[in-house]
Amino acid sequence: MRVVATTTDPVRLTFLRALLADAGIDSIVLDAHISAVEGGIGAFPRRLAVIPDDEARARDVLREAGEAAV
């Protein structure tokens, strides 16, 4: 898996996942459980990852939407 974005904002994370899904790119959220355990203080950002074959296209989709990628 390749990380294409990190965020502590759950709304932004949902938006980024929707952008990728609309482009036909599957994604997975890493660190979702630790982020929930820490109580929402933002100490542990969630990472959005895609398979290596989709990384370049995912970065292009995020960049075209004005979302800075990792």
mmCIF file of the N, C-alpha and C atoms, coordinates in Angstrom:
data_MODEL
# 
_entry.id   MODEL 
# 
loop_
_atom_site.group_PDB 
_atom_site.id 
_atom_site.type_symbol 
_atom_site.label_atom_id 
_atom_site.label_alt_id 
_atom_site.label_comp_id 
_atom_site.label_asym_id 
_atom_site.label_entity_id 
_atom_site.label_seq_id 
_atom_site.pdbx_PDB_ins_code 
_atom_site.Cartn_x 
_atom_site.Cartn_y 
_atom_site.Cartn_z 
_atom_site.occupancy 
_atom_site.B_iso_or_equiv 
_atom_site.pdbx_formal_charge 
_atom_site.auth_seq_id 
_atom_site.auth_comp_id 
_atom_site.auth_asym_id 
_atom_site.auth_atom_id 
_atom_site.pdbx_PDB_model_num 
ATOM 1   N N  . MET A 1 1  ? 0.851   -1.181 0.000   1.00 0.00 ? 1  MET A N  1 
ATOM 2   C CA . MET A 1 1  ? 0.000   0.000  0.000   1.00 0.00 ? 1  MET A CA 1 
ATOM 3   C C  . MET A 1 1  ? 0.894   1.242  0.000   1.00 0.00 ? 1  MET A C  1 
ATOM 4   N N  . ARG A 1 2  ? 0.423   2.263  -0.671  1.00 0.00 ? 2  ARG A N  1 
ATOM 5   C CA . ARG A 1 2  ? 1.136   3.530  -0.731  1.00 0.00 ? 2  ARG A CA 1 
ATOM 6   C C  . ARG A 1 2  ? 0.266   4.633  -0.152  1.00 0.00 ? 2  ARG A C  1 
ATOM 7   N N  . VAL A 1 3  ? 0.806   5.389  0.757   1.00 0.00 ? 3  VAL A N  1 
ATOM 8   C CA . VAL A 1 3  ? 0.073   6.486  1.395   1.00 0.00 ? 3  VAL A CA 1 
ATOM 9   C C  . VAL A 1 3  ? 0.048   7.681  0.447   1.00 0.00 ? 3  VAL A C  1 
ATOM 10  N N  . VAL A 1 4  ? -1.158  8.189  0.188   1.00 0.00 ? 4  VAL A N  1 
ATOM 11  C CA . VAL A 1 4  ? -1.302  9.338  -0.708  1.00 0.00 ? 4  VAL A CA 1 
ATOM 12  C C  . VAL A 1 4  ? -1.782  10.588 0.019   1.00 0.00 ? 4  VAL A C  1 
ATOM 13  N N  . ALA A 1 5  ? -2.229  10.435 1.269   1.00 0.00 ? 5  ALA A N  1 
ATOM 14  C CA . ALA A 1 5  ? -2.674  11.603 2.044   1.00 0.00 ? 5  ALA A CA 1 
ATOM 15  C C  . ALA A 1 5  ? -2.717  11.247 3.521   1.00 0.00 ? 5  ALA A C  1 
ATOM 16  N N  . THR A 1 6  ? -2.525  12.256 4.351   1.00 0.00 ? 6  THR A N  1 
ATOM 17  C CA . THR A 1 6  ? -2.692  12.107 5.800   1.00 0.00 ? 6  THR A CA 1 
ATOM 18  C C  . THR A 1 6  ? -3.530  13.274 6.296   1.00 0.00 ? 6  THR A C  1 
ATOM 19  N N  . THR A 1 7  ? -4.358  13.003 7.294   1.00 0.00 ? 7  THR A N  1 
ATOM 20  C CA . THR A 1 7  ? -5.195  14.062 7.846   1.00 0.00 ? 7  THR A CA 1 
ATOM 21  C C  . THR A 1 7  ? -5.727  13.648 9.213   1.00 0.00 ? 7  THR A C  1 
ATOM 22  N N  . THR A 1 8  ? -6.014  14.641 10.024  1.00 0.00 ? 8  THR A N  1 
ATOM 23  C CA . THR A 1 8  ? -6.698  14.401 11.298  1.00 0.00 ? 8  THR A CA 1 
ATOM 24  C C  . THR A 1 8  ? -8.167  14.781 11.190  1.00 0.00 ? 8  THR A C  1 
ATOM 25  N N  . ASP A 1 9  ? -8.576  15.259 10.020  1.00 0.00 ? 9  ASP A N  1 
ATOM 26  C CA . ASP A 1 9  ? -9.946  15.718 9.791   1.00 0.00 ? 9  ASP A CA 1 
ATOM 27  C C  . ASP A 1 9  ? -10.780 14.604 9.154   1.00 0.00 ? 9  ASP A C  1 
ATOM 28  N N  . PRO A 1 10 ? -11.732 14.029 9.891   1.00 0.00 ? 10 PRO A N  1 
ATOM 29  C CA . PRO A 1 10 ? -12.527 12.925 9.336   1.00 0.00 ? 10 PRO A CA 1 
ATOM 30  C C  . PRO A 1 10 ? -13.397 13.342 8.147   1.00 0.00 ? 10 PRO A C  1 
ATOM 31  N N  . VAL A 1 11 ? -13.820 14.593 8.098   1.00 0.00 ? 11 VAL A N  1 
ATOM 32  C CA . VAL A 1 11 ? -14.619 15.065 6.965   1.00 0.00 ? 11 VAL A CA 1 
ATOM 33  C C  . VAL A 1 11 ? -13.757 15.124 5.704   1.00 0.00 ? 11 VAL A C  1 
ATOM 34  N N  . ARG A 1 12 ? -12.554 15.653 5.838   1.00 0.00 ? 12 ARG A N  1 
ATOM 35  C CA . ARG A 1 12 ? -11.635 15.707 4.692   1.00 0.00 ? 12 ARG A CA 1 
ATOM 36  C C  . ARG A 1 12 ? -11.299 14.299 4.222   1.00 0.00 ? 12 ARG A C  1 
ATOM 37  N N  . LEU A 1 13 ? -11.095 13.394 5.163   1.00 0.00 ? 13 LEU A N  1 
ATOM 38  C CA . LEU A 1 13 ? -10.778 12.011 4.811   1.00 0.00 ? 13 LEU A CA 1 
ATOM 39  C C  . LEU A 1 13 ? -11.906 11.397 3.985   1.00 0.00 ? 13 LEU A C  1 
ATOM 40  N N  . THR A 1 14 ? -13.138 11.628 4.396   1.00 0.00 ? 14 THR A N  1 
ATOM 41  C CA . THR A 1 14 ? -14.288 11.125 3.644   1.00 0.00 ? 14 THR A CA 1 
ATOM 42  C C  . THR A 1 14 ? -14.327 11.731 2.249   1.00 0.00 ? 14 THR A C  1 
ATOM 43  N N  . PHE A 1 15 ? -14.038 13.025 2.146   1.00 0.00 ? 15 PHE A N  1 
ATOM 44  C CA . PHE A 1 15 ? -14.011 13.707 0.852   1.00 0.00 ? 15 PHE A CA 1 
ATOM 45  C C  . PHE A 1 15 ? -12.936 13.115 -0.056  1.00 0.00 ? 15 PHE A C  1 
ATOM 46  N N  . LEU A 1 16 ? -11.739 12.901 0.474   1.00 0.00 ? 16 LEU A N  1 
ATOM 47  C CA . LEU A 1 16 ? -10.654 12.341 -0.319  1.00 0.00 ? 16 LEU A CA 1 
ATOM 48  C C  . LEU A 1 16 ? -10.991 10.934 -0.808  1.00 0.00 ? 16 LEU A C  1 
ATOM 49  N N  . ARG A 1 17 ? -11.579 10.141 0.070   1.00 0.00 ? 17 ARG A N  1 
ATOM 50  C CA . ARG A 1 17 ? -11.987 8.786  -0.325  1.00 0.00 ? 17 ARG A CA 1 
ATOM 51  C C  . ARG A 1 17 ? -13.036 8.839  -1.429  1.00 0.00 ? 17 ARG A C  1 
ATOM 52  N N  . ALA A 1 18 ? -13.965 9.793  -1.343  1.00 0.00 ? 18 ALA A N  1 
ATOM 53  C CA . ALA A 1 18 ? -14.997 9.936  -2.375  1.00 0.00 ? 18 ALA A CA 1 
ATOM 54  C C  . ALA A 1 18 ? -14.391 10.338 -3.710  1.00 0.00 ? 18 ALA A C  1 
ATOM 55  N N  . LEU A 1 19 ? -13.418 11.243 -3.681  1.00 0.00 ? 19 LEU A N  1 
ATOM 56  C CA . LEU A 1 19 ? -12.735 11.630 -4.912  1.00 0.00 ? 19 LEU A CA 1 
ATOM 57  C C  . LEU A 1 19 ? -12.095 10.422 -5.589  1.00 0.00 ? 19 LEU A C  1 
ATOM 58  N N  . LEU A 1 20 ? -11.408 9.618  -4.792  1.00 0.00 ? 20 LEU A N  1 
ATOM 59  C CA . LEU A 1 20 ? -10.740 8.442  -5.345  1.00 0.00 ? 20 LEU A CA 1 
ATOM 60  C C  . LEU A 1 20 ? -11.754 7.413  -5.834  1.00 0.00 ? 20 LEU A C  1 
ATOM 61  N N  . ALA A 1 21 ? -12.807 7.210  -5.078  1.00 0.00 ? 21 ALA A N  1 
ATOM 62  C CA . ALA A 1 21 ? -13.839 6.245  -5.477  1.00 0.00 ? 21 ALA A CA 1 
ATOM 63  C C  . ALA A 1 21 ? -14.496 6.664  -6.793  1.00 0.00 ? 21 ALA A C  1 
ATOM 64  N N  . ASP A 1 22 ? -14.752 7.963  -6.950  1.00 0.00 ? 22 ASP A N  1 
ATOM 65  C CA . ASP A 1 22 ? -15.345 8.459  -8.197  1.00 0.00 ? 22 ASP A CA 1 
ATOM 66  C C  . ASP A 1 22 ? -14.429 8.209  -9.392  1.00 0.00 ? 22 ASP A C  1 
ATOM 67  N N  . ALA A 1 23 ? -13.131 8.160  -9.139  1.00 0.00 ? 23 ALA A N  1 
ATOM 68  C CA . ALA A 1 23 ? -12.156 7.889  -10.198 1.00 0.00 ? 23 ALA A CA 1 
ATOM 69  C C  . ALA A 1 23 ? -11.915 6.387  -10.372 1.00 0.00 ? 23 ALA A C  1 
ATOM 70  N N  . GLY A 1 24 ? -12.635 5.576  -9.590  1.00 0.00 ? 24 GLY A N  1 
ATOM 71  C CA . GLY A 1 24 ? -12.479 4.124  -9.699  1.00 0.00 ? 24 GLY A CA 1 
ATOM 72  C C  . GLY A 1 24 ? -11.268 3.576  -8.971  1.00 0.00 ? 24 GLY A C  1 
ATOM 73  N N  . ILE A 1 25 ? -10.787 4.316  -7.990  1.00 0.00 ? 25 ILE A N  1 
ATOM 74  C CA . ILE A 1 25 ? -9.595  3.912  -7.241  1.00 0.00 ? 25 ILE A CA 1 
ATOM 75  C C  . ILE A 1 25 ? -10.019 3.484  -5.838  1.00 0.00 ? 25 ILE A C  1 
ATOM 76  N N  . ASP A 1 26 ? -9.719  2.244  -5.486  1.00 0.00 ? 26 ASP A N  1 
ATOM 77  C CA . ASP A 1 26 ? -10.000 1.753  -4.137  1.00 0.00 ? 26 ASP A CA 1 
ATOM 78  C C  . ASP A 1 26 ? -8.966  2.313  -3.168  1.00 0.00 ? 26 ASP A C  1 
ATOM 79  N N  . SER A 1 27 ? -9.423  2.642  -1.963  1.00 0.00 ? 27 SER A N  1 
ATOM 80  C CA . SER A 1 27 ? -8.506  3.161  -0.946  1.00 0.00 ? 27 SER A CA 1 
ATOM 81  C C  . SER A 1 27 ? -8.822  2.508  0.385   1.00 0.00 ? 27 SER A C  1 
ATOM 82  N N  . ILE A 1 28 ? -7.873  2.625  1.289   1.00 0.00 ? 28 ILE A N  1 
ATOM 83  C CA . ILE A 1 28 ? -8.041  2.096  2.637   1.00 0.00 ? 28 ILE A CA 1 
ATOM 84  C C  . ILE A 1 28 ? -7.520  3.138  3.625   1.00 0.00 ? 28 ILE A C  1 
ATOM 85  N N  . VAL A 1 29 ? -8.174  3.223  4.782   1.00 0.00 ? 29 VAL A N  1 
ATOM 86  C CA . VAL A 1 29 ? -7.753  4.159  5.820   1.00 0.00 ? 29 VAL A CA 1 
ATOM 87  C C  . VAL A 1 29 ? -6.895  3.402  6.826   1.00 0.00 ? 29 VAL A C  1 
ATOM 88  N N  . LEU A 1 30 ? -5.684  3.859  6.995   1.00 0.00 ? 30 LEU A N  1 
ATOM 89  C CA . LEU A 1 30 ? -4.773  3.281  7.978   1.00 0.00 ? 30 LEU A CA 1 
ATOM 90  C C  . LEU A 1 30 ? -4.801  4.136  9.242   1.00 0.00 ? 30 LEU A C  1 
ATOM 91  N N  . ASP A 1 31 ? -4.615  3.530  10.371  1.00 0.00 ? 31 ASP A N  1 
ATOM 92  C CA . ASP A 1 31 ? -4.569  4.205  11.674  1.00 0.00 ? 31 ASP A CA 1 
ATOM 93  C C  . ASP A 1 31 ? -5.923  4.726  12.141  1.00 0.00 ? 31 ASP A C  1 
ATOM 94  N N  . ALA A 1 32 ? -7.002  4.211  11.591  1.00 0.00 ? 32 ALA A N  1 
ATOM 95  C CA . ALA A 1 32 ? -8.327  4.678  12.000  1.00 0.00 ? 32 ALA A CA 1 
ATOM 96  C C  . ALA A 1 32 ? -8.624  4.326  13.453  1.00 0.00 ? 32 ALA A C  1 
ATOM 97  N N  . HIS A 1 33 ? -8.195  3.156  13.896  1.00 0.00 ? 33 HIS A N  1 
ATOM 98  C CA . HIS A 1 33 ? -8.501  2.737  15.255  1.00 0.00 ? 33 HIS A CA 1 
ATOM 99  C C  . HIS A 1 33 ? -7.697  3.513  16.295  1.00 0.00 ? 33 HIS A C  1 
ATOM 100 N N  . ILE A 1 34 ? -6.438  3.746  16.050  1.00 0.00 ? 34 ILE A N  1 
ATOM 101 C CA . ILE A 1 34 ? -5.640  4.505  17.021  1.00 0.00 ? 34 ILE A CA 1 
ATOM 102 C C  . ILE A 1 34 ? -6.149  5.940  17.100  1.00 0.00 ? 34 ILE A C  1 
ATOM 103 N N  . SER A 1 35 ? -6.590  6.464  15.976  1.00 0.00 ? 35 SER A N  1 
ATOM 104 C CA . SER A 1 35 ? -7.132  7.817  15.980  1.00 0.00 ? 35 SER A CA 1 
ATOM 105 C C  . SER A 1 35 ? -8.382  7.890  16.842  1.00 0.00 ? 35 SER A C  1 
ATOM 106 N N  . ALA A 1 36 ? -9.207  6.849  16.822  1.00 0.00 ? 36 ALA A N  1 
ATOM 107 C CA . ALA A 1 36 ? -10.414 6.827  17.649  1.00 0.00 ? 36 ALA A CA 1 
ATOM 108 C C  . ALA A 1 36 ? -10.062 6.666  19.126  1.00 0.00 ? 36 ALA A C  1 
ATOM 109 N N  . VAL A 1 37 ? -9.035  5.900  19.418  1.00 0.00 ? 37 VAL A N  1 
ATOM 110 C CA . VAL A 1 37 ? -8.625  5.653  20.801  1.00 0.00 ? 37 VAL A CA 1 
ATOM 111 C C  . VAL A 1 37 ? -8.081  6.916  21.455  1.00 0.00 ? 37 VAL A C  1 
ATOM 112 N N  . GLU A 1 38 ? -7.392  7.746  20.674  1.00 0.00 ? 38 GLU A N  1 
ATOM 113 C CA . GLU A 1 38 ? -6.771  8.923  21.262  1.00 0.00 ? 38 GLU A CA 1 
ATOM 114 C C  . GLU A 1 38 ? -7.766  10.035 21.564  1.00 0.00 ? 38 GLU A C  1 
ATOM 115 N N  . GLY A 1 39 ? -9.028  9.809  21.295  1.00 0.00 ? 39 GLY A N  1 
ATOM 116 C CA . GLY A 1 39 ? -10.063 10.735 21.730  1.00 0.00 ? 39 GLY A CA 1 
ATOM 117 C C  . GLY A 1 39 ? -10.288 11.951 20.858  1.00 0.00 ? 39 GLY A C  1 
ATOM 118 N N  . GLY A 1 40 ? -9.814  11.933 19.635  1.00 0.00 ? 40 GLY A N  1 
ATOM 119 C CA . GLY A 1 40 ? -10.072 13.039 18.728  1.00 0.00 ? 40 GLY A CA 1 
ATOM 120 C C  . GLY A 1 40 ? -9.242  14.281 18.978  1.00 0.00 ? 40 GLY A C  1 
ATOM 121 N N  . ILE A 1 41 ? -8.114  14.158 19.691  1.00 0.00 ? 41 ILE A N  1 
ATOM 122 C CA . ILE A 1 41 ? -7.281  15.336 19.945  1.00 0.00 ? 41 ILE A CA 1 
ATOM 123 C C  . ILE A 1 41 ? -6.365  15.661 18.771  1.00 0.00 ? 41 ILE A C  1 
ATOM 124 N N  . GLY A 1 42 ? -6.347  14.776 17.762  1.00 0.00 ? 42 GLY A N  1 
ATOM 125 C CA . GLY A 1 42 ? -5.553  15.044 16.568  1.00 0.00 ? 42 GLY A CA 1 
ATOM 126 C C  . GLY A 1 42 ? -4.094  14.685 16.688  1.00 0.00 ? 42 GLY A C  1 
ATOM 127 N N  . ALA A 1 43 ? -3.739  13.874 17.645  1.00 0.00 ? 43 ALA A N  1 
ATOM 128 C CA . ALA A 1 43 ? -2.339  13.501 17.831  1.00 0.00 ? 43 ALA A CA 1 
ATOM 129 C C  . ALA A 1 43 ? -1.875  12.474 16.805  1.00 0.00 ? 43 ALA A C  1 
ATOM 130 N N  . PHE A 1 44 ? -2.796  11.674 16.298  1.00 0.00 ? 44 PHE A N  1 
ATOM 131 C CA . PHE A 1 44 ? -2.439  10.620 15.347  1.00 0.00 ? 44 PHE A CA 1 
ATOM 132 C C  . PHE A 1 44 ? -3.251  10.777 14.071  1.00 0.00 ? 44 PHE A C  1 
ATOM 133 N N  . PRO A 1 45 ? -2.654  11.302 13.021  1.00 0.00 ? 45 PRO A N  1 
ATOM 134 C CA . PRO A 1 45 ? -3.409  11.455 11.772  1.00 0.00 ? 45 PRO A CA 1 
ATOM 135 C C  . PRO A 1 45 ? -3.712  10.108 11.128  1.00 0.00 ? 45 PRO A C  1 
ATOM 136 N N  . ARG A 1 46 ? -4.796  10.073 10.411  1.00 0.00 ? 46 ARG A N  1 
ATOM 137 C CA . ARG A 1 46 ? -5.150  8.891  9.627   1.00 0.00 ? 46 ARG A CA 1 
ATOM 138 C C  . ARG A 1 46 ? -4.447  8.998  8.286   1.00 0.00 ? 46 ARG A C  1 
ATOM 139 N N  . ARG A 1 47 ? -4.071  7.842  7.744   1.00 0.00 ? 47 ARG A N  1 
ATOM 140 C CA . ARG A 1 47 ? -3.398  7.800  6.448   1.00 0.00 ? 47 ARG A CA 1 
ATOM 141 C C  . ARG A 1 47 ? -4.320  7.150  5.425   1.00 0.00 ? 47 ARG A C  1 
ATOM 142 N N  . LEU A 1 48 ? -4.375  7.734  4.248   1.00 0.00 ? 48 LEU A N  1 
ATOM 143 C CA . LEU A 1 48 ? -5.164  7.199  3.146   1.00 0.00 ? 48 LEU A CA 1 
ATOM 144 C C  . LEU A 1 48 ? -4.200  6.532  2.174   1.00 0.00 ? 48 LEU A C  1 
ATOM 145 N N  . ALA A 1 49 ? -4.427  5.246  1.910   1.00 0.00 ? 49 ALA A N  1 
ATOM 146 C CA . ALA A 1 49 ? -3.494  4.479  1.092   1.00 0.00 ? 49 ALA A CA 1 
ATOM 147 C C  . ALA A 1 49 ? -4.209  3.808  -0.075  1.00 0.00 ? 49 ALA A C  1 
ATOM 148 N N  . VAL A 1 50 ? -3.449  3.585  -1.134  1.00 0.00 ? 50 VAL A N  1 
ATOM 149 C CA . VAL A 1 50 ? -3.927  2.889  -2.334  1.00 0.00 ? 50 VAL A CA 1 
ATOM 150 C C  . VAL A 1 50 ? -2.889  1.842  -2.719  1.00 0.00 ? 50 VAL A C  1 
ATOM 151 N N  . ILE A 1 51 ? -3.269  0.933  -3.622  1.00 0.00 ? 51 ILE A N  1 
ATOM 152 C CA . ILE A 1 51 ? -2.291  -0.053 -4.084  1.00 0.00 ? 51 ILE A CA 1 
ATOM 153 C C  . ILE A 1 51 ? -1.250  0.654  -4.954  1.00 0.00 ? 51 ILE A C  1 
ATOM 154 N N  . PRO A 1 52 ? -0.039  0.119  -5.016  1.00 0.00 ? 52 PRO A N  1 
ATOM 155 C CA . PRO A 1 52 ? 1.029   0.782  -5.773  1.00 0.00 ? 52 PRO A CA 1 
ATOM 156 C C  . PRO A 1 52 ? 0.665   1.083  -7.232  1.00 0.00 ? 52 PRO A C  1 
ATOM 157 N N  . ASP A 1 53 ? -0.102  0.212  -7.873  1.00 0.00 ? 53 ASP A N  1 
ATOM 158 C CA . ASP A 1 53 ? -0.472  0.447  -9.272  1.00 0.00 ? 53 ASP A CA 1 
ATOM 159 C C  . ASP A 1 53 ? -1.360  1.674  -9.452  1.00 0.00 ? 53 ASP A C  1 
ATOM 160 N N  . ASP A 1 54 ? -2.083  2.084  -8.411  1.00 0.00 ? 54 ASP A N  1 
ATOM 161 C CA . ASP A 1 54 ? -2.988  3.234  -8.488  1.00 0.00 ? 54 ASP A CA 1 
ATOM 162 C C  . ASP A 1 54 ? -2.390  4.514  -7.928  1.00 0.00 ? 54 ASP A C  1 
ATOM 163 N N  . GLU A 1 55 ? -1.175  4.447  -7.406  1.00 0.00 ? 55 GLU A N  1 
ATOM 164 C CA . GLU A 1 55 ? -0.606  5.615  -6.717  1.00 0.00 ? 55 GLU A CA 1 
ATOM 165 C C  . GLU A 1 55 ? -0.518  6.858  -7.597  1.00 0.00 ? 55 GLU A C  1 
ATOM 166 N N  . ALA A 1 56 ? 0.050   6.733  -8.774  1.00 0.00 ? 56 ALA A N  1 
ATOM 167 C CA . ALA A 1 56 ? 0.226   7.906  -9.642  1.00 0.00 ? 56 ALA A CA 1 
ATOM 168 C C  . ALA A 1 56 ? -1.118  8.519  -10.012 1.00 0.00 ? 56 ALA A C  1 
ATOM 169 N N  . ARG A 1 57 ? -2.077  7.682  -10.370 1.00 0.00 ? 57 ARG A N  1 
ATOM 170 C CA . ARG A 1 57 ? -3.393  8.186  -10.745 1.00 0.00 ? 57 ARG A CA 1 
ATOM 171 C C  . ARG A 1 57 ? -4.096  8.812  -9.547  1.00 0.00 ? 57 ARG A C  1 
ATOM 172 N N  . ALA A 1 58 ? -3.954  8.216  -8.366  1.00 0.00 ? 58 ALA A N  1 
ATOM 173 C CA . ALA A 1 58 ? -4.567  8.767  -7.156  1.00 0.00 ? 58 ALA A CA 1 
ATOM 174 C C  . ALA A 1 58 ? -3.983  10.141 -6.842  1.00 0.00 ? 58 ALA A C  1 
ATOM 175 N N  . ARG A 1 59 ? -2.676  10.269 -6.964  1.00 0.00 ? 59 ARG A N  1 
ATOM 176 C CA . ARG A 1 59 ? -2.050  11.580 -6.714  1.00 0.00 ? 59 ARG A CA 1 
ATOM 177 C C  . ARG A 1 59 ? -2.540  12.624 -7.712  1.00 0.00 ? 59 ARG A C  1 
ATOM 178 N N  . ASP A 1 60 ? -2.712  12.214 -8.970  1.00 0.00 ? 60 ASP A N  1 
ATOM 179 C CA . ASP A 1 60 ? -3.227  13.135 -9.988  1.00 0.00 ? 60 ASP A CA 1 
ATOM 180 C C  . ASP A 1 60 ? -4.646  13.590 -9.649  1.00 0.00 ? 60 ASP A C  1 
ATOM 181 N N  . VAL A 1 61 ? -5.492  12.651 -9.229  1.00 0.00 ? 61 VAL A N  1 
ATOM 182 C CA . VAL A 1 61 ? -6.881  12.974 -8.878  1.00 0.00 ? 61 VAL A CA 1 
ATOM 183 C C  . VAL A 1 61 ? -6.892  13.968 -7.717  1.00 0.00 ? 61 VAL A C  1 
ATOM 184 N N  . LEU A 1 62 ? -6.108  13.701 -6.690  1.00 0.00 ? 62 LEU A N  1 
ATOM 185 C CA . LEU A 1 62 ? -6.070  14.598 -5.534  1.00 0.00 ? 62 LEU A CA 1 
ATOM 186 C C  . LEU A 1 62 ? -5.504  15.971 -5.899  1.00 0.00 ? 62 LEU A C  1 
ATOM 187 N N  . ARG A 1 63 ? -4.480  15.986 -6.719  1.00 0.00 ? 63 ARG A N  1 
ATOM 188 C CA . ARG A 1 63 ? -3.874  17.251 -7.133  1.00 0.00 ? 63 ARG A CA 1 
ATOM 189 C C  . ARG A 1 63 ? -4.863  18.073 -7.966  1.00 0.00 ? 63 ARG A C  1 
ATOM 190 N N  . GLU A 1 64 ? -5.578  17.431 -8.890  1.00 0.00 ? 64 GLU A N  1 
ATOM 191 C CA . GLU A 1 64 ? -6.559  18.145 -9.725  1.00 0.00 ? 64 GLU A CA 1 
ATOM 192 C C  . GLU A 1 64 ? -7.694  18.730 -8.879  1.00 0.00 ? 64 GLU A C  1 
ATOM 193 N N  . ALA A 1 65 ? -7.979  18.103 -7.749  1.00 0.00 ? 65 ALA A N  1 
ATOM 194 C CA . ALA A 1 65 ? -9.042  18.597 -6.856  1.00 0.00 ? 65 ALA A CA 1 
ATOM 195 C C  . ALA A 1 65 ? -8.531  19.671 -5.897  1.00 0.00 ? 65 ALA A C  1 
ATOM 196 N N  . GLY A 1 66 ? -7.236  19.990 -6.003  1.00 0.00 ? 66 GLY A N  1 
ATOM 197 C CA . GLY A 1 66 ? -6.662  21.007 -5.121  1.00 0.00 ? 66 GLY A CA 1 
ATOM 198 C C  . GLY A 1 66 ? -6.304  20.497 -3.750  1.00 0.00 ? 66 GLY A C  1 
ATOM 199 N N  . GLU A 1 67 ? -6.203  19.180 -3.626  1.00 0.00 ? 67 GLU A N  1 
ATOM 200 C CA . GLU A 1 67 ? -5.848  18.565 -2.345  1.00 0.00 ? 67 GLU A CA 1 
ATOM 201 C C  . GLU A 1 67 ? -4.390  18.155 -2.379  1.00 0.00 ? 67 GLU A C  1 
ATOM 202 N N  . ALA A 1 68 ? -3.612  18.707 -1.484  1.00 0.00 ? 68 ALA A N  1 
ATOM 203 C CA . ALA A 1 68 ? -2.187  18.381 -1.418  1.00 0.00 ? 68 ALA A CA 1 
ATOM 204 C C  . ALA A 1 68 ? -2.028  16.927 -0.969  1.00 0.00 ? 68 ALA A C  1 
ATOM 205 N N  . ALA A 1 69 ? -1.199  16.204 -1.665  1.00 0.00 ? 69 ALA A N  1 
ATOM 206 C CA . ALA A 1 69 ? -0.921  14.817 -1.313  1.00 0.00 ? 69 ALA A CA 1 
ATOM 207 C C  . ALA A 1 69 ? 0.375   14.765 -0.519  1.00 0.00 ? 69 ALA A C  1 
ATOM 208 N N  . VAL A 1 70 ? 0.618   13.603 0.084   1.00 0.00 ? 70 VAL A N  1 
ATOM 209 C CA . VAL A 1 70 ? 1.846   13.400 0.877   1.00 0.00 ? 70 VAL A CA 1 
ATOM 210 C C  . VAL A 1 70 ? 3.045   13.481 -0.045  1.00 0.00 ? 70 VAL A C  1 
# 
